[in-house]
Amino acid sequence: MKHRGLLLLAALLLSACSVLEQPAEPAPADQPVPPSVTEQEPAATPLAAVDSAELCRRYGRRSEGDADAGELHAALVERALFSAAEWRMIEARRVARGMSECALAAAWSSDTARAVNVTFSNGDHGRRLFYDCRQTAAPYCPYTRVDIRAGRVDSVRQSHFLE
């Protein structure tokens, strides 16, 4: 019975798609097609609509000469997410104890080799992130381990394994 329902649903979807994909009537030869119809580009999401964590991740992926870096920086400054000290660390691509998780992402991105939820020895819950020094600005090789507790960097240390 489930399979019959799924087949019916798939058939409906396919028929709806074929109706939606019908080509539009071509414009008469004496009427040019307006450029807005032929050259539509998807609209970019305004940075004001992007959540702060995603802005931090995007800023962390910036590269030298990245045209979007200035806009991302301005959006982060406007939100007042970081202290002046955190901004200095972010711009230097350094991470220190006490930085917010968003500041960590802005400094090194969120491109981790591994991320795990952990319970620390005192019973606190948090996250443990491992960064590969060959792929990020992480200082220790082969991996830099960052412990996050209560949304803040608790420790940064070298790790030889993705423990």
C-alpha positions in Angstrom: 0.0 0.0 0.0 2.9 2.4 0.8 4.5 1.7 -2.5 1.3 2.4 -4.4 1.0 5.7 -2.6 4.6 6.6 -3.3 4.2 5.7 -7.0 1.1 7.9 -7.2 2.9 10.8 -5.5 5.8 10.4 -7.9 3.5 10.3 -10.9 1.8 13.5 -9.7 5.1 15.3 -9.2 6.4 14.3 -12.6 3.3 15.4 -14.4 3.3 18.7 -12.5 7.0 19.2 -13.4 6.2 18.5 -17.1 3.4 21.1 -17.0 5.7 23.7 -15.3 8.5 23.1 -17.8 6.5 23.9 -20.9 8.3 26.4 -23.1 6.8 29.8 -23.2 5.3 31.1 -26.4 8.1 32.7 -28.5 7.9 36.4 -29.0 6.7 37.5 -32.4 9.6 38.3 -34.7 8.7 42.0 -34.7 8.8 42.3 -30.9 12.1 42.0 -29.1 12.2 40.0 -25.9 13.0 42.3 -23.0 16.4 41.7 -21.4 14.9 41.3 -18.0 13.2 38.1 -19.2 16.2 36.6 -21.0 19.0 37.6 -18.6 17.5 37.0 -15.1 20.1 36.2 -12.5 19.2 34.8 -9.1 19.1 37.5 -6.5 21.8 37.3 -3.9 20.6 37.1 -0.3 21.2 40.4 1.4 23.6 40.1 4.3 21.1 41.6 6.7 19.0 38.4 6.2 22.0 36.1 6.9 22.3 34.8 10.5 25.4 35.8 12.5 26.9 32.3 12.6 26.8 32.1 8.8 28.3 35.5 8.4 31.2 34.5 10.7 31.7 31.3 8.7 31.7 33.2 5.4 34.2 35.8 6.8 36.4 32.9 8.0 36.6 31.6 4.4 37.8 34.9 3.0 41.0 35.1 1.0 43.4 37.9 0.1 41.7 40.3 -2.3 38.3 38.7 -1.8 35.7 41.3 -3.0 33.1 40.1 -0.5 35.4 40.4 2.5 34.7 44.1 2.9 30.9 43.7 2.8 31.1 40.8 5.3 33.4 42.8 7.6 31.0 45.7 7.5 28.0 43.5 8.3 29.8 41.9 11.3 30.9 45.4 12.6 27.3 46.6 12.2 26.1 43.7 14.5 28.8 44.5 17.1 29.6 40.8 17.7 33.2 41.2 18.6 35.3 43.3 20.9 38.3 45.3 19.5 40.6 42.6 20.9 38.7 39.8 19.2 38.8 41.8 15.9 42.6 42.0 16.2 42.8 38.3 16.7 40.3 37.6 13.8 42.3 39.8 11.4 45.5 38.0 12.4 43.8 34.7 12.0 44.6 33.8 15.6 42.4 32.2 18.2 42.6 32.5 22.0 40.8 31.3 25.0 37.7 33.3 25.7 36.8 34.1 22.1 33.3 33.4 21.0 32.6 30.5 18.7 31.5 33.0 16.1 34.9 34.8 16.4 36.6 31.4 16.0 34.7 30.8 12.8 35.5 34.3 11.5 39.2 33.7 12.2 39.6 30.1 10.9 36.2 29.4 9.2 34.2 26.4 10.3 35.9 24.0 7.9 36.9 21.4 10.5 38.5 18.0 10.0 36.2 16.7 12.7 33.7 18.1 15.2 32.3 16.1 18.2 30.0 16.8 21.1 31.8 16.1 24.4 31.3 16.1 28.1 34.2 17.6 30.0 35.6 16.2 33.2 33.6 18.7 35.3 30.3 17.5 33.6 30.0 20.6 31.3 28.9 19.8 27.8 30.5 21.4 24.8 32.1 20.7 21.4 35.6 19.7 20.4 36.7 20.9 17.0 39.8 19.6 15.1 41.4 21.8 12.4 43.9 20.5 9.8 46.9 22.9 9.7 47.2 22.3 6.0 43.7 23.5 5.2 43.2 26.4 7.7 45.2 29.0 9.6 45.4 26.6 12.6 48.8 26.8 14.2 49.5 23.2 15.3 50.2 20.3 13.0 48.9 17.9 12.1 45.8 19.1 14.0 44.8 21.9 16.3 42.1 20.9 18.8 39.8 23.6 20.0 37.4 23.0 23.0 34.2 25.1 23.0 32.4 25.4 26.4 29.3 27.7 26.8 29.8 29.1 23.3 33.4 30.2 24.0 36.9 28.9 23.2 38.0 27.1 26.3 41.3 25.7 25.0 43.5 25.5 21.9 46.1 22.8 21.7 48.0 20.5 19.4 46.6 17.1 18.6 48.3 14.3 16.7 45.1 12.4 16.1 41.4 13.2 15.5 40.6 11.8 19.0 
